[in-house]
Amino acid sequence: AVVSTQSTGGKSAVLKRLSGSSEVRDVIAPAFLNPTTSIEQIDHLGLRLMRLIYGHSPDVPLSKLRHQLYLKQCASGSVKPERLPPTEGAALQHARRVFTQLNEGVLLDTEETSLHGWIWVDNTGYTPVYSLDPMAPDVLESFISCQCVKGNC
């Protein structure tokens, strides 16, 4: 699951908070349940929903929210990445996968099938795309090593 229970107060608390949101009930949920919703709209609403899940204004960019929460963790002396919101790229892919799963039957019956957030793997079917973001910034590559004794990694 994308939602870390430690950072949001638990899945039950998130569900309770979101079920009381008129924006979720009247705008976001209907869009996700409509197979004709554009992928751009799904992206926009998916990011808004992710910010609401983490209890912040839906207008604060997810990258800024992630950075603010990271700085707060640094100040507390305990950095736990699992308690941070996902990157924007991961949140977008998650929203696209949810949209596709909710509308799978309708989308698969259309001529213009586009399974957003999924890629075809030869002979095995579709698999999720977890993020379009790099795993780490390029500058960190020189600090990362596998501790391999072969030395040819």
C-alpha positions as CSV (number, residue, x, y, z in Angstrom):
1,A,0.0,0.0,0.0
2,V,1.1,3.5,-0.8
3,V,-0.2,4.9,2.5
4,S,2.1,4.4,5.4
5,T,0.1,3.8,8.5
6,Q,2.7,5.3,10.8
7,S,2.6,8.7,9.0
8,T,-1.1,9.1,8.5
9,G,-2.6,7.8,11.8
10,G,-3.5,4.4,10.4
11,K,-5.6,3.3,7.4
12,S,-8.9,3.4,9.5
13,A,-8.2,7.0,10.4
14,V,-7.4,7.9,6.8
15,L,-10.6,6.2,5.6
16,K,-12.7,8.0,8.2
17,R,-11.1,11.4,7.4
18,L,-11.5,10.9,3.6
19,S,-15.1,9.6,3.8
20,G,-16.1,12.9,5.4
21,S,-14.5,14.9,2.6
22,S,-17.0,16.4,0.1
23,E,-14.1,16.8,-2.4
24,V,-13.4,13.0,-2.3
25,R,-17.0,12.0,-2.3
26,D,-18.3,14.5,-5.0
27,V,-15.2,15.0,-7.2
28,I,-12.4,12.6,-6.8
29,A,-14.3,9.3,-6.4
30,P,-16.7,9.9,-9.3
31,A,-13.8,10.7,-11.6
32,F,-11.9,7.6,-10.7
33,L,-15.1,5.5,-11.3
34,N,-15.7,7.0,-14.8
35,P,-13.8,5.2,-17.6
36,T,-13.9,8.3,-19.8
37,T,-12.0,10.5,-17.3
38,S,-8.8,11.8,-19.0
39,I,-5.4,10.5,-17.6
40,E,-4.5,14.2,-17.0
41,Q,-7.5,14.6,-14.7
42,I,-6.6,11.3,-13.0
43,D,-3.1,12.5,-12.4
44,H,-4.3,15.9,-11.0
45,L,-6.9,14.3,-8.7
46,G,-4.6,11.5,-7.7
47,L,-2.0,14.0,-6.4
48,R,-4.7,16.0,-4.6
49,L,-5.9,12.8,-2.9
50,M,-2.4,11.8,-1.9
51,R,-1.9,15.3,-0.2
52,L,-5.3,14.9,1.5
53,I,-4.2,11.4,2.8
54,Y,-1.2,12.9,4.4
55,G,-3.4,15.5,6.0
56,H,-2.2,18.6,4.2
57,S,-3.7,21.2,1.9
58,P,-4.5,19.8,-1.5
59,D,-2.7,22.8,-3.1
60,V,0.7,22.1,-1.6
61,P,2.9,20.3,-4.2
62,L,3.7,16.8,-3.1
63,S,7.4,17.3,-3.5
64,K,7.2,20.3,-1.1
65,L,5.1,18.3,1.4
66,R,7.6,15.4,1.2
67,H,10.5,17.8,1.8
68,Q,8.8,19.5,4.8
69,L,8.1,16.1,6.4
70,Y,11.7,15.0,5.8
71,L,13.0,18.2,7.5
72,K,10.7,17.6,10.4
73,Q,12.0,14.0,10.8
74,C,15.6,15.3,10.5
75,A,14.9,17.8,13.3
76,S,13.5,15.0,15.5
77,G,16.7,13.0,15.0
78,S,14.9,10.0,13.4
79,V,14.5,9.8,9.6
80,K,12.1,7.0,8.5
81,P,11.6,7.1,4.8
82,E,8.5,4.8,5.1
83,R,6.8,7.6,6.9
84,L,7.2,10.1,4.0
85,P,4.6,10.5,1.2
86,P,5.5,8.9,-2.1
87,T,7.3,10.9,-4.7
88,E,5.2,12.6,-7.3
89,G,6.1,10.0,-9.9
90,A,5.2,7.1,-7.6
91,A,1.9,8.8,-6.7
92,L,1.0,9.4,-10.3
93,Q,1.6,5.7,-11.2
94,H,-0.4,4.6,-8.2
95,A,-3.3,6.8,-9.2
96,R,-3.2,5.4,-12.8
97,R,-3.1,1.8,-11.6
98,V,-6.1,2.4,-9.3
99,F,-8.0,4.1,-12.1
100,T,-7.2,1.2,-14.5
101,Q,-8.2,-1.4,-11.9
102,L,-11.5,0.3,-11.1
103,N,-12.4,0.5,-14.8
104,E,-10.6,-2.6,-16.1
105,G,-13.6,-4.3,-17.7
106,V,-14.7,-1.2,-19.6
107,L,-11.1,-0.3,-20.6
108,L,-10.3,-3.7,-21.9
109,D,-13.4,-3.8,-24.1
110,T,-12.4,-0.6,-26.0
111,E,-10.4,-0.3,-29.2
112,E,-8.1,2.3,-27.6
113,T,-7.1,0.3,-24.6
114,S,-4.4,2.2,-22.6
115,L,-3.6,0.6,-19.3
116,H,-2.0,3.6,-17.6
117,G,0.4,2.7,-14.9
118,W,1.0,-0.8,-16.3
119,I,3.5,-2.3,-18.8
120,W,3.3,-5.5,-20.7
121,V,5.9,-8.2,-19.8
122,D,6.3,-10.8,-22.5
123,N,4.3,-13.9,-21.9
124,T,3.4,-13.0,-18.3
125,G,0.9,-10.1,-18.7
126,Y,0.7,-6.7,-17.3
127,T,2.8,-5.6,-14.3
128,P,2.6,-2.2,-12.4
129,V,5.0,0.7,-13.1
130,Y,5.9,1.8,-9.6
131,S,7.5,5.2,-10.4
132,L,8.9,7.2,-13.2
133,D,11.3,8.9,-10.8
134,P,14.9,7.6,-10.5
135,M,15.6,5.5,-7.4
136,A,18.1,8.0,-6.2
137,P,19.7,11.2,-7.6
138,D,22.6,10.6,-9.9
139,V,25.0,12.4,-7.5
140,L,24.4,9.6,-4.9
141,E,25.6,6.8,-7.3
142,S,29.2,7.4,-6.3
143,F,28.3,6.8,-2.7
144,I,26.4,3.6,-3.2
145,S,28.2,0.3,-3.5
146,C,27.0,-3.3,-3.4
147,Q,29.8,-4.6,-1.2
148,C,30.4,-7.2,-3.9
149,V,33.7,-9.1,-3.7
150,K,33.8,-9.6,-7.4
151,G,34.2,-5.9,-8.0
152,N,32.5,-6.0,-11.5
153,C,29.1,-4.6,-10.6
